[in-house]
Amino acid sequence: MSKIESAARYVRPQNLATLIWPRRPTRWRDVPRRILPPAVNILRLTAAAVISYLLTLAMTSGAIDLTGPLTALLVMQASAYSTLKMGAVRVGAVLAGVLVATFLSVWIGLTWWSLGLAIAASLVLARIFRLGEQALEAPISAMLILGVTSPNVAAEVRILNTLIGAGVGIAFNLIYPPALPTRRAARAMIDVAEAAAAPLDAASQALTEGPIRREQVQNWLDRVRAGAARLTSATKTVSSLKDSRRFNPRALGTVDIEPVLSSGLQTFESCLLAIRALFVVLLAELPTEDKPDDPYGEELRAAFAVVLHDAADCIRAFGGLVLAEVEGREEEAERSLDESLDILRETQAILTELIMVNPQDNKSSWLLRGSILAAVEHLLNQLNLDDRARARQQWKDAQRSRPLSQLPPIFSAALPHPERPALRGLPPGSTWRNAFARQPEEPEPTDQRDGSED
């Protein structure tokens, strides 16, 4: 009976919704914002395939062939979030596979050995043209084309259809490119800040509760390693943002936030190294006995717990500062980080005084080691506000001198929004019809713009 009840609880609508959509929004008003980007991407791919098919019908005659729509889908999927050069390389890989499949389907047809020959020939062409990481796209394209093409279509028609599909795919990516992953990159940076601060909070909580054990410190080290893995993933996400801006109309007239996020991730990398060094010292100096030892007493442990908690607050405040720099509101975030750093310096001074006043010759006196204080000091140095302010000013100067950093309002309004599937001239949540309908009722667009920015 208990199994039946647990199964019934699992099939509740809320649990099923979580299973189908794990990161579903909690508010109904957030659903359109989450659904619209993938819906627009589906519409882009569908429209490109349909247009390729219509152009194929208009420019060729005879049996129906789906080589053009298939090539358009492959090209658009391959060149998303990449530079134009890399997109051209991937287009070459797709075309190489399509041409091999076209030749084999005309003269041989689909058999087990023609399939193997298509894969081998596509990989050889990929090596000859030095396609690198995109080499596998050539045999994949060859297999797809070999399976769907009709033997009644002439080879030259299939080649023409392939070129039509490739042209439509490239044109769609240039005219209506994918959105810039700015929010995803900023969210990845905040996740790294949380991953760096969480082990410090866990250590602070454990020190508050009582003497710590080696198993606990080892768990904190594992969490630091997990934070390093998240840092690697965030670095790749920020790099994809840098690549997606190149030759992308959505990036015209916008601020390049990649240097800000990259510098923030470099700081978090140094912080993770300092935190790891801190926990390594704790692990090395803890006694090997199973029974925890507490030679200093509750006062010193409590001071160390406060220091770790304040250090975690500083890391989170620094992540908030980087995000505020991206959004152009760094003054308040800088004051918050400055206050957190002052608190950390005060608690660090108290901990240093307690350590120096109460030295003991006990073999398990691991808190006496200066390496612990040195690791905290290194963490403070990485979060230096003066260094961050200088780097921010250099970034702003570089942005002002960047070509096409400022565009006339009329041109900027006609460009696609960097993230939303709409033009920049349309406010968030507006449609074409109600946007134009509201124009006569808004004689002062400057005031409305200022209010929306606030």
LOBAPA-884921 format. One record per residue (C-alpha): x, y, z; residue number from 1; residue in one letter. Coordinates in pm, 1 decimal, always signed. Example, Ala and Ser with C-alpha at 12.3 -4.5 7.8 and 13.67 -1.06 7.14 Angstrom:
# residues 2
[site [+1230.0,-450.0,+780.0],1,'a']
[site [+1367.0,-106.0,+714.0],2,'s']
# end
This chain:
# residues 454
[site [+0.0,+0.0,+0.0],1,'m']
[site [+286.9,+235.4,+77.9],2,'s']
[site [+437.4,+180.7,-268.5],3,'k']
[site [+104.9,+261.7,-429.5],4,'i']
[site [+71.9,+579.5,-223.7],5,'e']
[site [+426.5,+688.2,-307.7],6,'s']
[site [+359.6,+623.0,-676.8],7,'a']
[site [+36.5,+823.0,-654.7],8,'a']
[site [+222.1,+1112.4,-493.0],9,'r']
[site [+483.8,+1100.5,-767.2],10,'y']
[site [+228.5,+1132.6,-1048.0],11,'v']
[site [+85.4,+1452.4,-905.6],12,'r']
[site [+67.7,+1738.7,-1159.1],13,'p']
[site [+340.1,+1938.1,-984.6],14,'q']
[site [+583.4,+1644.8,-981.8],15,'n']
[site [+507.3,+1562.4,-1343.4],16,'l']
[site [+566.9,+1924.2,-1440.5],17,'a']
[site [+902.4,+1916.1,-1261.3],18,'t']
[site [+995.5,+1596.7,-1445.1],19,'l']
[site [+900.9,+1738.9,-1784.7],20,'i']
[site [+1038.7,+2089.8,-1723.9],21,'w']
[site [+1292.8,+2080.9,-1435.5],22,'p']
[site [+1367.6,+2454.9,-1444.4],23,'r']
[site [+1017.1,+2573.2,-1514.1],24,'r']
[site [+930.8,+2929.5,-1402.9],25,'p']
[site [+738.8,+2969.2,-1079.9],26,'t']
[site [+523.4,+3256.7,-1207.4],27,'r']
[site [+291.3,+3254.1,-1507.4],28,'w']
[site [+416.2,+3590.9,-1626.5],29,'r']
[site [+765.7,+3442.7,-1670.5],30,'d']
[site [+645.3,+3163.7,-1899.9],31,'v']
[site [+641.6,+3369.2,-2224.0],32,'p']
[site [+993.1,+3496.3,-2158.2],33,'r']
[site [+1120.2,+3140.2,-2115.0],34,'r']
[site [+929.1,+2992.1,-2408.2],35,'i']
[site [+981.7,+3269.0,-2664.9],36,'l']
[site [+1357.3,+3221.7,-2738.9],37,'p']
[site [+1336.6,+2849.0,-2825.3],38,'p']
[site [+1012.5,+2911.4,-3014.8],39,'a']
[site [+1185.6,+3176.2,-3226.7],40,'v']
[site [+1477.3,+2941.5,-3294.4],41,'n']
[site [+1234.6,+2669.2,-3406.2],42,'i']
[site [+1065.1,+2923.0,-3631.5],43,'l']
[site [+1402.9,+3024.3,-3782.4],44,'r']
[site [+1496.4,+2665.4,-3864.9],45,'l']
[site [+1152.4,+2584.4,-4002.6],46,'t']
[site [+1138.1,+2898.2,-4216.0],47,'a']
[site [+1484.1,+2836.2,-4360.0],48,'a']
[site [+1395.7,+2478.1,-4455.3],49,'a']
[site [+1066.0,+2581.3,-4614.0],50,'v']
[site [+1225.4,+2866.9,-4808.6],51,'i']
[site [+1498.7,+2634.3,-4933.1],52,'s']
[site [+1233.4,+2390.8,-5049.7],53,'y']
[site [+1036.5,+2663.4,-5229.7],54,'l']
[site [+1351.4,+2790.2,-5401.7],55,'l']
[site [+1432.4,+2433.9,-5503.1],56,'t']
[site [+1087.9,+2395.0,-5663.9],57,'l']
[site [+1126.0,+2728.5,-5844.1],58,'a']
[site [+1478.5,+2667.0,-5979.1],59,'m']
[site [+1465.1,+2295.0,-6061.1],60,'t']
[site [+1223.7,+2055.7,-6225.0],61,'s']
[site [+1155.3,+1685.3,-6206.5],62,'g']
[site [+1141.9,+1464.6,-5900.3],63,'a']
[site [+1113.7,+1630.4,-5558.7],64,'i']
[site [+1439.7,+1637.4,-5363.6],65,'d']
[site [+1486.0,+1743.8,-4998.7],66,'l']
[site [+1860.6,+1801.8,-5021.5],67,'t']
[site [+1820.1,+2180.9,-5005.0],68,'g']
[site [+1607.4,+2197.7,-4686.3],69,'p']
[site [+1827.0,+1941.1,-4513.8],70,'l']
[site [+2143.2,+2132.3,-4600.6],71,'t']
[site [+1990.3,+2456.7,-4474.1],72,'a']
[site [+1911.9,+2295.1,-4138.0],73,'l']
[site [+2262.6,+2152.7,-4107.2],74,'l']
[site [+2429.2,+2481.8,-4196.2],75,'v']
[site [+2218.8,+2688.7,-3956.6],76,'m']
[site [+2275.3,+2445.4,-3672.7],77,'q']
[site [+2647.2,+2423.8,-3741.7],78,'a']
[site [+2722.1,+2793.9,-3756.6],79,'s']
[site [+2528.3,+2907.9,-3449.0],80,'a']
[site [+2738.3,+3101.8,-3195.6],81,'y']
[site [+3050.5,+3084.9,-3412.0],82,'s']
[site [+3255.0,+3323.7,-3617.2],83,'t']
[site [+3195.4,+3365.0,-3989.7],84,'l']
[site [+3521.5,+3185.4,-4061.7],85,'k']
[site [+3424.4,+2886.4,-3849.6],86,'m']
[site [+3079.9,+2890.4,-4005.3],87,'g']
[site [+3239.2,+2872.8,-4352.4],88,'a']
[site [+3450.3,+2577.0,-4240.8],89,'v']
[site [+3142.0,+2397.2,-4117.3],90,'r']
[site [+2956.0,+2477.1,-4436.6],91,'v']
[site [+3247.7,+2320.1,-4623.6],92,'g']
[site [+3215.7,+2008.1,-4409.7],93,'a']
[site [+2844.2,+1984.7,-4482.4],94,'v']
[site [+2894.5,+2036.7,-4854.0],95,'l']
[site [+3172.6,+1777.1,-4867.1],96,'a']
[site [+2947.9,+1514.4,-4712.2],97,'g']
[site [+2654.5,+1610.5,-4931.9],98,'v']
[site [+2858.8,+1589.8,-5252.0],99,'l']
[site [+2995.7,+1247.0,-5158.3],100,'v']
[site [+2645.2,+1119.7,-5082.5],101,'a']
[site [+2510.6,+1271.5,-5402.7],102,'t']
[site [+2769.3,+1094.8,-5614.8],103,'f']
[site [+2715.0,+758.7,-5446.3],104,'l']
[site [+2334.9,+778.6,-5453.5],105,'s']
[site [+2336.9,+851.3,-5828.2],106,'v']
[site [+2579.6,+576.8,-5932.3],107,'w']
[site [+2541.6,+311.4,-5663.0],108,'i']
[site [+2251.1,+368.2,-5425.8],109,'g']
[site [+2222.9,+287.9,-5057.3],110,'l']
[site [+2391.0,-38.8,-4958.6],111,'t']
[site [+2600.8,-144.5,-4661.1],112,'w']
[site [+2925.8,-98.6,-4848.9],113,'w']
[site [+2821.9,+229.2,-5013.4],114,'s']
[site [+2741.1,+362.6,-4666.9],115,'l']
[site [+3089.8,+267.1,-4544.5],116,'g']
[site [+3243.4,+416.9,-4858.1],117,'l']
[site [+3051.6,+742.9,-4803.0],118,'a']
[site [+3176.5,+770.0,-4444.0],119,'i']
[site [+3537.6,+693.2,-4540.1],120,'a']
[site [+3536.9,+930.7,-4837.8],121,'a']
[site [+3384.7,+1211.4,-4630.4],122,'s']
[site [+3648.9,+1171.1,-4360.0],123,'l']
[site [+3924.4,+1172.9,-4624.8],124,'v']
[site [+3786.3,+1497.2,-4770.1],125,'l']
[site [+3767.8,+1643.5,-4420.6],126,'a']
[site [+4136.0,+1563.9,-4371.7],127,'r']
[site [+4228.5,+1711.4,-4709.5],128,'i']
[site [+4041.1,+2036.4,-4643.7],129,'f']
[site [+4167.5,+2046.9,-4281.5],130,'r']
[site [+3824.9,+2079.6,-4125.5],131,'l']
[site [+3958.8,+1998.9,-3778.5],132,'g']
[site [+3690.5,+1956.1,-3511.3],133,'e']
[site [+3418.0,+1984.0,-3775.4],134,'q']
[site [+3544.0,+1675.6,-3962.6],135,'a']
[site [+3265.2,+1451.9,-3829.1],136,'l']
[site [+2999.7,+1677.1,-3977.7],137,'e']
[site [+3099.9,+1562.2,-4326.4],138,'a']
[site [+3013.8,+1190.0,-4280.6],139,'p']
[site [+2704.4,+1281.8,-4077.4],140,'i']
[site [+2580.4,+1496.3,-4364.0],141,'s']
[site [+2666.4,+1223.0,-4613.3],142,'a']
[site [+2464.6,+962.0,-4423.4],143,'m']
[site [+2163.3,+1191.7,-4389.6],144,'l']
[site [+2164.9,+1284.4,-4756.9],145,'i']
[site [+2227.2,+926.3,-4868.1],146,'l']
[site [+1919.2,+812.2,-4680.2],147,'g']
[site [+1670.0,+1074.9,-4799.6],148,'v']
[site [+1762.8,+1157.8,-5158.9],149,'t']
[site [+1569.4,+1012.9,-5449.4],150,'s']
[site [+1758.6,+815.1,-5713.1],151,'p']
[site [+1556.8,+986.0,-5986.8],152,'n']
[site [+1718.2,+1325.7,-5923.3],153,'v']
[site [+2018.7,+1412.2,-6137.4],154,'a']
[site [+2352.4,+1478.8,-5969.5],155,'a']
[site [+2375.7,+1837.9,-6091.1],156,'e']
[site [+2028.3,+1907.5,-5950.5],157,'v']
[site [+2128.6,+1775.7,-5611.5],158,'r']
[site [+2442.1,+1986.3,-5610.9],159,'i']
[site [+2235.6,+2291.7,-5701.2],160,'l']
[site [+1990.5,+2209.8,-5421.9],161,'n']
[site [+2279.8,+2174.8,-5178.6],162,'t']
[site [+2413.5,+2517.6,-5274.1],163,'l']
[site [+2063.2,+2666.3,-5242.0],164,'i']
[site [+2022.3,+2523.1,-4893.5],165,'g']
[site [+2369.1,+2638.6,-4788.1],166,'a']
[site [+2301.3,+2988.2,-4916.9],167,'g']
[site [+1968.0,+3012.0,-4737.0],168,'v']
[site [+2123.5,+2886.8,-4412.6],169,'g']
[site [+2407.9,+3139.3,-4426.4],170,'i']
[site [+2168.2,+3420.3,-4520.1],171,'a']
[site [+1940.1,+3343.3,-4224.7],172,'f']
[site [+2232.0,+3342.1,-3983.4],173,'n']
[site [+2352.2,+3678.4,-4116.2],174,'l']
[site [+2015.1,+3850.5,-4150.1],175,'i']
[site [+1857.8,+3712.1,-3832.4],176,'y']
[site [+2138.9,+3565.6,-3622.6],177,'p']
[site [+2091.2,+3380.7,-3293.4],178,'p']
[site [+2062.3,+3593.6,-2979.4],179,'a']
[site [+2376.2,+3682.5,-2785.6],180,'l']
[site [+2413.2,+3461.4,-2474.9],181,'p']
[site [+2476.5,+3757.5,-2242.4],182,'t']
[site [+2237.4,+3650.1,-1968.0],183,'r']
[site [+2367.5,+3296.5,-1975.0],184,'r']
[site [+2726.0,+3420.4,-1942.4],185,'a']
[site [+2639.0,+3652.9,-1652.9],186,'a']
[site [+2446.0,+3375.9,-1478.0],187,'r']
[site [+2742.8,+3141.3,-1518.8],188,'a']
[site [+2967.7,+3397.6,-1351.1],189,'m']
[site [+2727.6,+3431.6,-1056.3],190,'i']
[site [+2716.0,+3052.7,-1025.2],191,'d']
[site [+3095.1,+3047.8,-994.4],192,'v']
[site [+3080.1,+3309.0,-717.8],193,'a']
[site [+2827.8,+3096.7,-529.7],194,'e']
[site [+3036.4,+2783.8,-582.9],195,'a']
[site [+3340.3,+2960.3,-435.2],196,'a']
[site [+3150.7,+3098.9,-135.1],197,'a']
[site [+2954.5,+2784.3,-46.0],198,'a']
[site [+3252.7,+2583.4,+94.8],199,'p']
[site [+3345.6,+2876.3,+318.9],200,'l']
[site [+2990.7,+2892.3,+454.2],201,'d']
[site [+2994.5,+2518.0,+517.4],202,'a']
[site [+3324.7,+2544.2,+704.6],203,'a']
[site [+3198.0,+2838.7,+906.8],204,'s']
[site [+2885.7,+2649.1,+1006.5],205,'q']
[site [+3087.6,+2342.8,+1107.6],206,'a']
[site [+3328.5,+2548.8,+1320.3],207,'l']
[site [+3035.0,+2711.9,+1494.4],208,'t']
[site [+2882.1,+2377.2,+1584.5],209,'e']
[site [+3200.6,+2227.3,+1731.7],210,'g']
[site [+3542.1,+2076.0,+1658.1],211,'p']
[site [+3586.1,+1968.6,+1296.5],212,'i']
[site [+3697.6,+1635.7,+1155.1],213,'r']
[site [+3913.7,+1541.9,+859.2],214,'r']
[site [+3613.2,+1405.0,+670.3],215,'e']
[site [+3449.7,+1746.2,+684.6],216,'q']
[site [+3756.0,+1925.6,+548.1],217,'v']
[site [+3784.9,+1667.5,+271.6],218,'q']
[site [+3423.7,+1737.1,+178.3],219,'n']
[site [+3500.2,+2109.3,+159.6],220,'w']
[site [+3794.1,+2037.2,-69.6],221,'l']
[site [+3565.1,+1834.2,-294.6],222,'d']
[site [+3328.0,+2129.0,-314.6],223,'r']
[site [+3617.2,+2356.3,-409.8],224,'v']
[site [+3708.0,+2115.8,-690.5],225,'r']
[site [+3346.1,+2122.6,-805.1],226,'a']
[site [+3369.5,+2501.5,-807.5],227,'g']
[site [+3679.8,+2478.2,-1027.6],228,'a']
[site [+3486.3,+2259.4,-1272.5],229,'a']
[site [+3206.2,+2515.3,-1277.9],230,'r']
[site [+3467.0,+2785.1,-1342.1],231,'l']
[site [+3587.9,+2593.9,-1648.9],232,'t']
[site [+3233.0,+2567.7,-1779.5],233,'s']
[site [+3170.2,+2937.9,-1719.1],234,'a']
[site [+3491.1,+3027.1,-1902.7],235,'t']
[site [+3367.1,+2836.5,-2209.0],236,'k']
[site [+3032.5,+3014.0,-2186.3],237,'t']
[site [+3197.9,+3356.1,-2175.8],238,'v']
[site [+3422.9,+3257.5,-2467.6],239,'s']
[site [+3113.5,+3163.5,-2669.3],240,'s']
[site [+2980.4,+3513.5,-2599.8],241,'l']
[site [+3298.2,+3660.4,-2745.3],242,'k']
[site [+3271.9,+3448.0,-3059.2],243,'d']
[site [+2901.8,+3514.9,-3107.1],244,'s']
[site [+2959.8,+3891.2,-3124.4],245,'r']
[site [+3181.6,+3869.0,-3431.0],246,'r']
[site [+3004.9,+3954.4,-3758.1],247,'f']
[site [+2675.7,+3960.9,-3568.5],248,'n']
[site [+2432.6,+4248.3,-3635.0],249,'p']
[site [+2293.3,+4208.2,-3282.5],250,'r']
[site [+2628.1,+4320.1,-3140.2],251,'a']
[site [+2634.9,+4653.2,-3325.4],252,'l']
[site [+2605.9,+4949.1,-3090.5],253,'g']
[site [+2618.5,+4732.7,-2776.7],254,'t']
[site [+2874.4,+4709.4,-2497.9],255,'v']
[site [+3113.4,+4415.7,-2507.7],256,'d']
[site [+3085.8,+4269.1,-2157.1],257,'i']
[site [+3314.2,+3973.7,-2226.4],258,'e']
[site [+3628.8,+4143.7,-2082.9],259,'p']
[site [+3442.2,+4225.9,-1759.8],260,'v']
[site [+3317.8,+3870.6,-1711.8],261,'l']
[site [+3655.8,+3722.2,-1805.6],262,'s']
[site [+3840.7,+3937.4,-1553.3],263,'s']
[site [+3585.3,+3844.6,-1288.1],264,'g']
[site [+3635.7,+3475.2,-1359.8],265,'l']
[site [+4012.6,+3519.4,-1332.5],266,'q']
[site [+3964.3,+3670.8,-987.0],267,'t']
[site [+3742.2,+3380.2,-883.2],268,'f']
[site [+4007.1,+3139.6,-1005.8],269,'e']
[site [+4260.8,+3300.5,-771.8],270,'s']
[site [+4005.7,+3293.8,-489.0],271,'c']
[site [+3942.7,+2923.4,-540.5],272,'l']
[site [+4317.8,+2860.1,-524.7],273,'l']
[site [+4339.6,+3054.6,-197.3],274,'a']
[site [+4040.9,+2867.4,-51.4],275,'i']
[site [+4189.5,+2535.2,-154.9],276,'r']
[site [+4521.8,+2629.1,+7.4],277,'a']
[site [+4335.3,+2720.2,+325.8],278,'l']
[site [+4156.0,+2385.8,+344.7],279,'f']
[site [+4471.5,+2193.9,+253.9],280,'v']
[site [+4645.5,+2353.0,+554.1],281,'v']
[site [+4353.8,+2259.6,+777.8],282,'l']
[site [+4358.7,+1902.8,+652.2],283,'l']
[site [+4733.8,+1871.3,+700.9],284,'a']
[site [+4731.8,+2014.9,+1052.6],285,'e']
[site [+4429.7,+1827.8,+1186.8],286,'l']
[site [+4510.5,+1528.7,+1408.4],287,'p']
[site [+4471.6,+1191.3,+1247.1],288,'t']
[site [+4269.7,+1051.5,+1536.7],289,'e']
[site [+3901.8,+988.1,+1479.8],290,'d']
[site [+3812.2,+1188.1,+1787.9],291,'k']
[site [+3812.0,+1560.7,+1708.0],292,'p']
[site [+4054.6,+1776.3,+1904.2],293,'d']
[site [+3981.0,+2132.0,+2012.8],294,'d']
[site [+4292.0,+2277.1,+2180.5],295,'p']
[site [+4189.6,+2642.0,+2144.9],296,'y']
[site [+3838.4,+2636.1,+2274.8],297,'g']
[site [+3518.0,+2787.3,+2155.5],298,'e']
[site [+3636.3,+3151.1,+2137.7],299,'e']
[site [+3905.5,+3095.8,+1877.8],300,'l']
[site [+3689.2,+2858.5,+1677.6],301,'r']
[site [+3407.8,+3112.3,+1673.0],302,'a']
[site [+3644.0,+3384.8,+1550.3],303,'a']
[site [+3768.2,+3163.4,+1269.0],304,'f']
[site [+3408.3,+3077.5,+1175.5],305,'a']
[site [+3321.6,+3447.6,+1152.0],306,'v']
[site [+3624.0,+3510.8,+928.2],307,'v']
[site [+3519.5,+3236.4,+687.1],308,'l']
[site [+3159.7,+3360.2,+681.7],309,'h']
[site [+3273.1,+3716.6,+610.3],310,'d']
[site [+3504.1,+3589.3,+334.8],311,'a']
[site [+3208.6,+3414.2,+170.3],312,'a']
[site [+3009.5,+3738.9,+186.8],313,'d']
[site [+3295.6,+3923.9,+19.4],314,'c']
[site [+3308.7,+3673.0,-266.4],315,'i']
[site [+2935.6,+3704.1,-325.3],316,'r']
[site [+2960.2,+4083.7,-308.2],317,'a']
[site [+3238.9,+4075.0,-566.9],318,'f']
[site [+3019.1,+3866.8,-797.0],319,'g']
[site [+2745.3,+4124.6,-749.8],320,'g']
[site [+2993.7,+4398.7,-839.8],321,'l']
[site [+3091.8,+4226.2,-1164.9],322,'v']
[site [+2725.3,+4185.1,-1256.6],323,'l']
[site [+2661.2,+4550.2,-1168.5],324,'a']
[site [+2950.1,+4658.0,-1393.9],325,'e']
[site [+2787.4,+4468.8,-1678.5],326,'v']
[site [+2459.7,+4649.8,-1615.3],327,'e']
[site [+2621.1,+4992.4,-1555.6],328,'g']
[site [+2522.8,+5033.9,-1188.2],329,'r']
[site [+2847.4,+4962.1,-1008.5],330,'e']
[site [+2838.9,+5244.4,-749.6],331,'e']
[site [+2605.7,+5075.9,-502.0],332,'e']
[site [+2763.4,+4732.6,-550.8],333,'a']
[site [+3108.4,+4880.3,-495.9],334,'e']
[site [+2999.0,+5032.7,-165.6],335,'r']
[site [+2852.9,+4699.6,-56.8],336,'s']
[site [+3176.7,+4516.7,-135.6],337,'l']
[site [+3380.0,+4784.9,+42.7],338,'d']
[site [+3171.7,+4738.0,+357.5],339,'e']
[site [+3210.4,+4360.1,+339.3],340,'s']
[site [+3586.7,+4390.7,+298.6],341,'l']
[site [+3609.7,+4623.8,+599.9],342,'d']
[site [+3418.7,+4372.3,+811.1],343,'i']
[site [+3647.5,+4091.9,+695.3],344,'l']
[site [+3957.6,+4293.9,+783.8],345,'r']
[site [+3822.8,+4357.3,+1133.6],346,'e']
[site [+3740.2,+3993.6,+1199.5],347,'t']
[site [+4074.2,+3889.0,+1051.4],348,'q']
[site [+4252.2,+4121.5,+1294.5],349,'a']
[site [+4059.7,+3970.4,+1586.9],350,'i']
[site [+4152.5,+3618.4,+1474.7],351,'l']
[site [+4518.5,+3715.5,+1437.4],352,'t']
[site [+4522.5,+3864.6,+1786.1],353,'e']
[site [+4365.9,+3555.3,+1940.0],354,'l']
[site [+4615.9,+3328.9,+1767.0],355,'i']
[site [+4915.8,+3534.7,+1874.7],356,'m']
[site [+4793.9,+3578.4,+2232.3],357,'v']
[site [+4709.7,+3213.2,+2295.4],358,'n']
[site [+4990.3,+3010.3,+2138.3],359,'p']
[site [+5025.0,+2654.9,+2264.7],360,'q']
[site [+5279.9,+2383.6,+2204.6],361,'d']
[site [+5018.4,+2117.5,+2142.3],362,'n']
[site [+5091.6,+1904.6,+1835.8],363,'k']
[site [+4735.6,+1956.5,+1708.6],364,'s']
[site [+4750.0,+2335.8,+1727.5],365,'s']
[site [+4659.4,+2368.6,+1358.1],366,'w']
[site [+4504.5,+2715.0,+1391.3],367,'l']
[site [+4842.3,+2856.8,+1493.5],368,'l']
[site [+4985.4,+2802.8,+1148.5],369,'r']
[site [+5044.1,+3128.0,+968.1],370,'g']
[site [+4942.5,+2964.1,+641.8],371,'s']
[site [+4579.8,+2999.2,+740.7],372,'i']
[site [+4608.2,+3373.5,+791.3],373,'l']
[site [+4818.0,+3398.5,+474.8],374,'a']
[site [+4542.4,+3231.0,+272.7],375,'a']
[site [+4284.3,+3474.8,+409.9],376,'v']
[site [+4515.0,+3766.2,+330.6],377,'e']
[site [+4562.7,+3635.6,-24.7],378,'h']
[site [+4186.1,+3621.5,-64.3],379,'l']
[site [+4160.3,+3983.7,+48.9],380,'l']
[site [+4425.1,+4089.5,-201.0],381,'n']
[site [+4234.2,+3931.6,-489.3],382,'q']
[site [+3923.7,+4137.3,-407.3],383,'l']
[site [+4107.5,+4469.4,-405.4],384,'n']
[site [+3871.1,+4748.8,-506.4],385,'l']
[site [+4142.2,+4980.3,-640.6],386,'d']
[site [+4264.0,+4719.8,-888.3],387,'d']
[site [+3907.3,+4650.9,-993.1],388,'r']
[site [+3834.7,+5021.6,-1044.3],389,'a']
[site [+4141.6,+5062.6,-1266.5],390,'r']
[site [+4046.7,+4760.8,-1476.2],391,'a']
[site [+3689.8,+4891.1,-1507.6],392,'r']
[site [+3809.2,+5231.5,-1625.7],393,'q']
[site [+4037.8,+5074.5,-1885.4],394,'q']
[site [+3746.9,+4866.1,-2010.6],395,'w']
[site [+3522.9,+5172.7,-2040.1],396,'k']
[site [+3791.8,+5364.0,-2228.4],397,'d']
[site [+3833.4,+5073.1,-2467.6],398,'a']
[site [+3457.6,+5058.7,-2525.0],399,'q']
[site [+3438.3,+5427.6,-2610.9],400,'r']
[site [+3715.8,+5394.6,-2868.0],401,'s']
[site [+3567.3,+5082.1,-3025.3],402,'r']
[site [+3427.2,+5129.8,-3379.0],403,'p']
[site [+3046.4,+5138.7,-3406.8],404,'l']
[site [+3011.8,+5149.5,-3029.0],405,'s']
[site [+2754.6,+5429.3,-3060.9],406,'q']
[site [+2490.8,+5432.3,-3333.7],407,'l']
[site [+2227.9,+5693.3,-3422.2],408,'p']
[site [+1895.2,+5616.0,-3252.1],409,'p']
[site [+1717.2,+5552.2,-3581.5],410,'i']
[site [+1968.8,+5286.3,-3686.0],411,'f']
[site [+1987.0,+5132.3,-3340.3],412,'s']
[site [+1606.6,+5098.2,-3322.5],413,'a']
[site [+1601.9,+4910.1,-3654.9],414,'a']
[site [+1856.5,+4648.1,-3544.2],415,'l']
[site [+1754.2,+4320.4,-3375.9],416,'p']
[site [+1772.0,+4317.7,-2998.8],417,'h']
[site [+2085.5,+4144.2,-2861.8],418,'p']
[site [+1876.8,+3895.2,-2660.6],419,'e']
[site [+1505.8,+3933.4,-2734.6],420,'r']
[site [+1345.9,+3819.3,-3062.3],421,'p']
[site [+1239.5,+4174.3,-3149.5],422,'a']
[site [+1380.3,+4504.1,-3269.6],423,'l']
[site [+1554.5,+4731.5,-3021.4],424,'r']
[site [+1300.6,+5005.2,-3082.3],425,'g']
[site [+1021.6,+4795.3,-2933.9],426,'l']
[site [+990.0,+4795.2,-2553.2],427,'p']
[site [+990.9,+4459.0,-2373.1],428,'p']
[site [+665.9,+4268.5,-2405.9],429,'g']
[site [+539.9,+4480.0,-2696.2],430,'s']
[site [+406.4,+4355.3,-3026.7],431,'t']
[site [+420.2,+4532.8,-3360.1],432,'w']
[site [+49.2,+4622.9,-3348.9],433,'r']
[site [+26.2,+4770.9,-2998.5],434,'n']
[site [+366.4,+4939.6,-3032.6],435,'a']
[site [+248.6,+5141.1,-3331.8],436,'f']
[site [-92.6,+5195.0,-3171.9],437,'a']
[site [+64.0,+5355.7,-2864.4],438,'r']
[site [+274.1,+5602.8,-3060.3],439,'q']
[site [+5.6,+5879.4,-3085.6],440,'p']
[site [-56.5,+5849.8,-2709.1],441,'e']
[site [+309.6,+5904.2,-2615.5],442,'e']
[site [+414.3,+6258.7,-2709.2],443,'p']
[site [+720.4,+6245.2,-2480.4],444,'e']
[site [+918.3,+5929.8,-2561.3],445,'p']
[site [+1227.4,+6069.5,-2385.9],446,'t']
[site [+1054.7,+6074.9,-2046.8],447,'d']
[site [+924.6,+5722.2,-2093.1],448,'q']
[site [+1271.3,+5597.7,-2183.7],449,'r']
[site [+1421.8,+5757.8,-1874.5],450,'d']
[site [+1155.4,+5606.4,-1655.7],451,'g']
[site [+1207.1,+5260.3,-1801.6],452,'s']
[site [+1578.2,+5279.1,-1732.4],453,'e']
[site [+1514.5,+5367.3,-1370.8],454,'d']
# end
